[in-house]
């Protein structure tokens, strides 16, 4: 039996199970200190965006992959 953690609504995946919420919160919790460190050590807005892009896209990719595999 397939466990449904997310529900696809248009282009957005909404967590409908506790594990979906946990995955979403883990992604956010991971990105907060990354963004804080980048902004603290950055020299310009462009440098900050380039550094955040790498971590943000990887995190978003894995979150979306989990959401796709566990959605209706």
TIMI-2910 file (N, C-alpha, C, CB; in pm, 1 decimal, decimal comma, always signed):
<rs>
+----------+----------+----------+----------+----------+----------+----------+----------+----------+----------+----------+----------+------+
!      n_x !      n_y !      n_z !     ca_x !     ca_y !     ca_z !      c_x !      c_y !      c_z !     cb_x !     cb_y !     cb_z ! resn !
+----------+----------+----------+----------+----------+----------+----------+----------+----------+----------+----------+----------+------+
!    +83,1 !   -117,8 !     +0,0 !     +0,0 !     +0,0 !     +0,0 !    +88,2 !   +125,2 !     +0,0 !    -94,9 !     -0,7 !   +121,2 !  Unk !
!    +56,8 !   +216,5 !    -89,6 !   +135,6 !   +339,0 !   -103,3 !    +92,6 !   +441,6 !     +1,3 !   +120,8 !   +397,8 !   -245,5 !  Unk !
!   +189,2 !   +493,3 !    +73,8 !   +163,0 !   +596,8 !   +174,6 !   +161,5 !   +732,6 !   +105,2 !   +270,6 !   +593,6 !   +289,2 !  Unk !
!    +56,0 !   +809,7 !   +123,3 !    +42,2 !   +940,3 !    +59,1 !    +81,2 !  +1048,3 !   +159,1 !   -103,2 !   +962,6 !     +6,9 !  Unk !
!   +193,2 !  +1118,8 !   +129,1 !   +243,6 !  +1224,7 !   +216,1 !   +208,0 !  +1362,9 !   +163,7 !   +394,0 !  +1212,8 !   +231,4 !  Unk !
!   +191,4 !  +1375,7 !    +31,4 !   +165,0 !  +1505,0 !    -31,3 !    +45,8 !  +1493,0 !   -125,1 !   +289,4 !  +1555,8 !   -107,9 !  Unk !
!    -21,1 !  +1605,8 !   -147,2 !   -128,4 !  +1613,8 !   -245,0 !    -90,0 !  +1719,2 !   -347,6 !   -265,5 !  +1647,3 !   -177,4 !  Unk !
!    -95,7 !  +1682,8 !   -475,3 !    -60,2 !  +1777,6 !   -580,9 !   -181,0 !  +1865,3 !   -611,7 !    -11,7 !  +1703,3 !   -708,9 !  Unk !
!   -158,9 !  +1995,9 !   -602,6 !   -262,2 !  +2093,9 !   -632,7 !   -204,3 !  +2190,4 !   -734,5 !   -311,0 !  +2168,7 !   -503,6 !  Unk !
!   -231,9 !  +2166,6 !   -859,6 !   -171,5 !  +2248,4 !   -964,9 !    -22,6 !  +2220,0 !   -972,7 !   -196,7 !  +2398,8 !   -939,5 !  Unk !
!    +59,2 !  +2323,8 !   -950,8 !   +204,8 !  +2307,4 !   -952,4 !   +261,7 !  +2288,2 !   -813,0 !   +270,2 !  +2427,2 !  -1017,8 !  Unk !
!   +177,0 !  +2290,3 !   -711,3 !   +221,4 !  +2290,7 !   -572,7 !   +190,7 !  +2155,8 !   -507,7 !   +154,2 !  +2405,4 !   -494,2 !  Unk !
!   +282,6 !  +2110,9 !   -422,2 !   +259,7 !  +1991,4 !   -342,5 !   +233,1 !  +2034,8 !   -198,4 !   +381,5 !  +1893,1 !   -350,8 !  Unk !
!   +120,7 !  +1989,4 !   -143,3 !    +81,8 !  +2026,3 !     -7,7 !    +96,3 !  +1902,8 !    +81,6 !    -64,8 !  +2082,3 !     -3,8 !  Unk !
!   +167,8 !  +1915,9 !   +194,7 !   +180,4 !  +1801,4 !   +285,0 !    +44,6 !  +1767,1 !   +348,6 !   +285,4 !  +1831,0 !   +395,1 !  Unk !
!     +5,3 !  +1639,9 !   +339,2 !   -121,0 !  +1595,6 !   +398,0 !    -98,4 !  +1488,0 !   +503,7 !   -214,6 !  +1543,1 !   +289,2 !  Unk !
!    +25,7 !  +1451,9 !   +526,9 !    +61,8 !  +1350,6 !   +626,0 !   +172,9 !  +1408,6 !   +713,4 !   +107,4 !  +1216,0 !   +557,2 !  Unk !
!   +187,8 !  +1354,4 !   +830,9 !   +290,9 !  +1403,9 !   +923,3 !   +429,5 !  +1394,3 !   +860,0 !   +287,5 !  +1324,6 !  +1055,7 !  Unk !
!   +457,7 !  +1286,7 !   +788,0 !   +590,1 !  +1271,5 !   +725,6 !   +612,9 !  +1376,4 !   +616,5 !   +605,1 !  +1130,4 !   +666,1 !  Unk !
!   +509,2 !  +1414,6 !   +544,8 !   +522,9 !  +1521,9 !   +447,1 !   +557,0 !  +1653,8 !   +513,1 !   +395,9 !  +1536,2 !   +366,8 !  Unk !
!   +494,8 !  +1678,3 !   +627,0 !   +525,6 !  +1799,1 !   +702,8 !   +667,5 !  +1794,2 !   +758,3 !   +425,2 !  +1817,6 !   +816,6 !  Unk !
!   +711,2 !  +1677,7 !   +803,5 !   +847,9 !  +1661,8 !   +855,2 !   +949,6 !  +1688,1 !   +745,0 !   +868,2 !  +1520,2 !   +913,7 !  Unk !
!   +928,4 !  +1633,6 !   +626,5 !  +1019,8 !  +1654,3 !   +513,2 !  +1026,7 !  +1803,1 !   +477,6 !   +974,1 !  +1571,1 !   +389,7 !  Unk !
!   +911,5 !  +1868,9 !   +476,0 !   +906,8 !  +2011,7 !   +444,5 !   +980,9 !  +2093,5 !   +549,7 !   +761,5 !  +2059,5 !   +433,6 !  Unk !
!   +957,1 !  +2063,5 !   +676,7 !  +1025,1 !  +2136,5 !   +784,3 !  +1175,3 !  +2110,5 !   +783,8 !   +966,4 !  +2097,8 !   +919,8 !  Unk !
!  +1217,4 !  +1987,9 !   +753,5 !  +1360,9 !  +1959,4 !   +745,0 !  +1428,0 !  +2040,1 !   +634,6 !  +1384,0 !  +1810,6 !   +721,1 !  Unk !
!  +1360,3 !  +2054,5 !   +520,7 !  +1415,8 !  +2135,3 !   +410,9 !  +1429,5 !  +2281,6 !   +453,9 !  +1326,1 !  +2124,8 !   +284,6 !  Unk !
!  +1327,7 !  +2332,6 !   +523,0 !  +1333,5 !  +2471,3 !   +568,8 !  +1440,8 !  +2489,0 !   +676,6 !  +1196,3 !  +2515,5 !   +622,6 !  Unk !
!  +1444,8 !  +2395,3 !   +770,4 !  +1544,0 !  +2402,6 !   +878,1 !  +1685,8 !  +2394,6 !   +822,5 !  +1521,0 !  +2289,8 !   +980,1 !  Unk !
!  +1705,9 !  +2319,1 !   +716,3 !  +1837,9 !  +2311,6 !   +654,2 !  +1875,0 !  +2443,5 !   +587,1 !  +1842,2 !  +2197,6 !   +552,1 !  Unk !
!  +1779,1 !  +2507,0 !   +520,7 !  +1809,9 !  +2626,6 !   +442,9 !  +1829,1 !  +2752,0 !   +528,4 !  +1700,7 !  +2650,7 !   +343,4 !  Unk !
!  +1768,8 !  +2758,7 !   +646,2 !  +1780,8 !  +2879,2 !   +729,4 !  +1926,1 !  +2907,5 !   +768,4 !  +1695,5 !  +2864,6 !   +855,7 !  Unk !
!  +2000,4 !  +2812,0 !   +828,4 !  +2140,0 !  +2843,9 !   +862,0 !  +2228,3 !  +2863,4 !   +739,3 !  +2198,2 !  +2734,3 !   +948,1 !  Unk !
!  +2195,0 !  +2796,4 !   +629,6 !  +2272,2 !  +2816,5 !   +506,4 !  +2257,4 !  +2961,7 !   +460,5 !  +2225,1 !  +2718,2 !   +394,2 !  Unk !
!  +2134,1 !  +3010,5 !   +457,1 !  +2111,5 !  +3149,0 !   +414,5 !  +2175,4 !  +3248,5 !   +511,0 !  +1961,6 !  +3177,1 !   +402,8 !  Unk !
!  +2166,4 !  +3220,1 !   +640,0 !  +2227,0 !  +3310,3 !   +738,2 !  +2379,2 !  +3316,2 !   +721,7 !  +2191,1 !  +3265,4 !   +880,8 !  Unk !
!  +2442,5 !  +3201,9 !   +699,3 !  +2587,7 !  +3198,6 !   +681,3 !  +2629,1 !  +3270,0 !   +552,5 !  +2637,8 !  +3053,5 !   +679,4 !  Unk !
!  +2553,1 !  +3249,8 !   +446,7 !  +2586,3 !  +3313,5 !   +319,0 !  +2574,0 !  +3465,0 !   +330,3 !  +2494,8 !  +3260,8 !   +206,5 !  Unk !
!  +2467,1 !  +3511,8 !   +391,7 !  +2447,3 !  +3656,5 !   +405,0 !  +2552,9 !  +3716,7 !   +497,2 !  +2305,9 !  +3687,3 !   +458,7 !  Unk !
!  +2588,3 !  +3645,4 !   +604,0 !  +2687,8 !  +3696,2 !   +698,5 !  +2825,6 !  +3708,3 !   +632,6 !  +2696,0 !  +3604,3 !   +821,6 !  Unk !
!  +2861,5 !  +3613,6 !   +546,3 !  +2994,9 !  +3611,6 !   +485,8 !  +2999,1 !  +3667,8 !   +344,0 !  +3047,0 !  +3471,2 !   +484,4 !  Unk !
!  +2886,1 !  +3709,4 !   +290,3 !  +2881,4 !  +3756,2 !   +152,4 !  +2936,9 !  +3896,6 !   +136,3 !  +2740,3 !  +3752,0 !   +101,9 !  Unk !
!  +2974,3 !  +3927,2 !    +13,5 !  +3029,0 !  +4058,9 !    -17,6 !  +2929,0 !  +4144,0 !    -94,8 !  +3158,0 !  +4044,9 !    -97,3 !  Unk !
!  +2839,9 !  +4078,3 !   -167,4 !  +2739,4 !  +4152,1 !   -242,7 !  +2615,9 !  +4064,0 !   -258,7 !  +2794,7 !  +4196,9 !   -381,4 !  Unk !
!  +2508,9 !  +4125,2 !   -302,8 !  +2384,1 !  +4051,8 !   -322,0 !  +2402,2 !  +3943,2 !   -428,3 !  +2270,1 !  +4148,1 !   -362,2 !  Unk !
!  +2475,7 !  +3973,3 !   -532,3 !  +2498,7 !  +3875,3 !   -638,1 !  +2575,3 !  +3754,1 !   -586,1 !  +2574,7 !  +3939,4 !   -753,6 !  Unk !
!  +2678,2 !  +3776,7 !   -507,1 !  +2752,3 !  +3665,3 !   -447,5 !  +2660,5 !  +3580,1 !   -360,1 !  +2871,0 !  +3717,8 !   -364,5 !  Unk !
!  +2576,8 !  +3646,6 !   -282,0 !  +2484,5 !  +3574,6 !   -195,3 !  +2388,8 !  +3487,7 !   -277,1 !  +2405,6 !  +3673,0 !   -108,4 !  Unk !
!  +2333,6 !  +3544,2 !   -383,5 !  +2239,8 !  +3468,3 !   -465,6 !  +2306,4 !  +3350,2 !   -534,0 !  +2176,8 !  +3558,4 !   -569,3 !  Unk !
!  +2429,5 !  +3366,8 !   -580,8 !  +2500,8 !  +3255,2 !   -643,3 !  +2523,5 !  +3141,6 !   -543,4 !  +2635,3 !  +3303,0 !   -700,2 !  Unk !
!  +2559,6 !  +3174,7 !   -421,0 !  +2585,3 !  +3070,6 !   -321,3 !  +2456,2 !  +3004,5 !   -274,2 !  +2660,0 !  +3129,3 !   -201,9 !  Unk !
!  +2351,7 !  +3082,8 !   -252,3 !  +2224,2 !  +3026,2 !   -208,0 !  +2162,2 !  +2940,3 !   -318,3 !  +2126,8 !  +3138,4 !   -166,4 !  Unk !
!  +2184,6 !  +2975,9 !   -443,1 !  +2128,0 !  +2901,5 !   -555,9 !  +2168,3 !  +2754,6 !   -552,2 !  +2172,3 !  +2963,9 !   -687,8 !  Unk !
!  +2293,3 !  +2727,3 !   -522,3 !  +2342,5 !  +2589,2 !   -521,7 !  +2268,2 !  +2506,4 !   -416,4 !  +2495,0 !  +2585,9 !   -494,7 !  Unk !
!  +2263,5 !  +2556,5 !   -294,8 !  +2197,2 !  +2481,9 !   -187,6 !  +2045,6 !  +2480,8 !   -205,7 !  +2233,0 !  +2541,8 !    -51,6 !  Unk !
!  +1990,4 !  +2591,5 !   -250,5 !  +1845,7 !  +2601,0 !   -268,6 !  +1793,6 !  +2508,3 !   -376,0 !  +1807,3 !  +2741,6 !   -302,0 !  Unk !
!  +1864,0 !  +2500,2 !   -488,4 !  +1817,0 !  +2412,9 !   -595,7 !  +1830,8 !  +2265,4 !   -558,0 !  +1894,2 !  +2441,5 !   -724,5 !  Unk !
!  +1938,7 !  +2229,9 !   -490,8 !  +1955,2 !  +2090,3 !   -447,8 !  +1848,2 !  +2051,2 !   -346,6 !  +2094,7 !  +2068,8 !   -387,3 !  Unk !
!  +1822,9 !  +2138,5 !   -250,6 !  +1720,6 !  +2110,4 !   -150,0 !  +1582,9 !  +2102,2 !   -214,6 !  +1721,5 !  +2218,0 !    -40,2 !  Unk !
!  +1551,7 !  +2195,1 !   -303,7 !  +1422,0 !  +2194,9 !   -370,5 !  +1406,0 !  +2071,1 !   -458,7 !  +1405,1 !  +2322,1 !   -454,3 !  Unk !
!  +1515,0 !  +2030,1 !   -525,8 !  +1508,4 !  +1910,8 !   -609,7 !  +1474,0 !  +1788,6 !   -526,6 !  +1640,7 !  +1889,1 !   -683,2 !  Unk !
!  +1542,6 !  +1765,4 !   -415,6 !  +1516,9 !  +1646,4 !   -334,3 !  +1380,5 !  +1652,5 !   -268,4 !  +1624,7 !  +1630,2 !   -228,2 !  Unk !
!  +1337,2 !  +1771,5 !   -223,8 !  +1204,1 !  +1785,6 !   -165,3 !  +1096,9 !  +1752,4 !   -269,1 !  +1183,6 !  +1928,7 !   -110,6 !  Unk !
!  +1111,9 !  +1805,2 !   -390,0 !  +1014,7 !  +1779,0 !   -496,6 !  +1015,3 !  +1632,7 !   -536,0 !  +1044,0 !  +1865,9 !   -618,8 !  Unk !
!  +1130,9 !  +1570,1 !   -539,1 !  +1139,8 !  +1428,1 !   -573,5 !  +1060,5 !  +1344,4 !   -472,4 !  +1288,2 !  +1382,0 !   -577,6 !  Unk !
!  +1080,6 !  +1372,7 !   -344,3 !  +1005,7 !  +1300,3 !   -239,9 !   +856,5 !  +1328,3 !   -253,6 !  +1055,1 !  +1340,8 !    -98,2 !  Unk !
!   +821,1 !  +1452,6 !   -279,2 !   +680,3 !  +1489,2 !   -293,3 !   +616,7 !  +1418,0 !   -412,0 !   +666,0 !  +1640,6 !   -309,2 !  Unk !
!   +687,3 !  +1409,2 !   -524,4 !   +632,9 !  +1339,5 !   -640,8 !   +613,1 !  +1190,7 !   -614,7 !   +724,3 !  +1358,7 !   -760,1 !  Unk !
!   +707,8 !  +1129,6 !   -548,0 !   +701,4 !   +984,8 !   -523,2 !   +595,5 !   +947,7 !   -420,3 !   +836,5 !   +934,1 !   -476,8 !  Unk !
!   +556,1 !  +1041,4 !   -335,3 !   +461,8 !  +1009,6 !   -228,3 !   +331,6 !  +1090,1 !   -240,7 !   +526,4 !  +1036,1 !    -92,4 !  Unk !
!   +296,9 !  +1131,4 !   -362,5 !   +174,3 !  +1209,1 !   -381,5 !    +72,3 !  +1128,3 !   -460,9 !   +204,7 !  +1342,3 !   -453,3 !  Unk !
!    -48,9 !  +1182,1 !   -465,0 !   -158,5 !  +1116,4 !   -536,2 !   -143,0 !  +1140,9 !   -684,5 !   -296,2 !  +1166,9 !   -486,7 !  Unk !
+----------+----------+----------+----------+----------+----------+----------+----------+----------+----------+----------+----------+------+
</rs>
